[in-house]
Amino acid sequence: MSETSVDPEQKFSRRFELAGISLGFGFGGFFDGILLHQVLQWHHLLSGIEDARSDIRVLIMADGMFHILMYVVTGTGLLLLARTRAEFSGKGADHRLLGNTILGFGIWHILDAILSHWILGIHRIRMDTGNPLFWDLLWFAVFGLAALVLGLLIRRSVPAPTRRVFRLPLILVLAVTTAGELAALPAPRDPIVMVLFRPDKSASEIYAAVGAADGRVVWVDRSEQLWAIDLSTGGSARELYRGGALLVSNSLVVSGCFGWLKA
């Protein structure tokens, strides 16, 4: 497919430009949270803070709040994309949107490296290595600078005319919404789950449910509705639901995130 320079008279609205950048920024956050926080478990958002590192509950809470922020950023991008759908048929719109999305992805990793890794020091890419700077610079170069340059290059060129002008927006919507759902899944090797019980359940009933699930109580908030339970012995979350649980998760999405703020 041949490429030509962008028509200098082709203009896209600021909303259209921000839609792609917001989607890429949110997707970059989900990529970081899913791959580094949950799958590889190289760090959590606050792994560089000693007081937070000593309490897995604080680490999980911070990760949950981070994912909620990424939902807000991504949702903003989707809203802007919907409001500028009339521009999809413009010359080079798909390429422009793709370039902006990759640009936003790179911006996320550059800001994360500068702010989180080097200025604030709340975490590094790999917390379990003797040379964290190497991994910081590698991530910064590959997913930050390289993505930024690639996004800028794609923005400046357009493919030959095509009728499939709605394919890319659909792919982006599916990508970011799927990433959001994956971010809400529990970390694969973390046995501690957060359980939100119904208000009418007494402490004795909850302890009975924990015992039936073959679990161990790690922590409970002041309301005695939000509990941290260790299921490392192979316990089943099904028994917790039978015992009155409304939510069993270790990602702290939905009400679990805000329940921690009461502790």
Secondary structure, DSSP 8 states (H G I E B T S, - for coil): --EEE--TT----HHHHHHHHHHHHHHHHHHHIIIIIIIS----TTTTSHHHHT-HHHHHHHHHHHHHHHHHHHHHHHHHHHHTGGGGGSTTHHHHHHHHHHHHHHHHHHHIIIIIIIIS-S--S-SSSS-HHHHHHHHIIIIIIHHHHHHHHHHTEEES--S-TTHHHHHHHHHHHHHHHHHTS--TT--EEEEEE-TT--HHHHHHHHHHTT-EEEEE-TTS-EEEEE-TT---HHHHHHTTEEEEESS-TTHHHHHGGG-
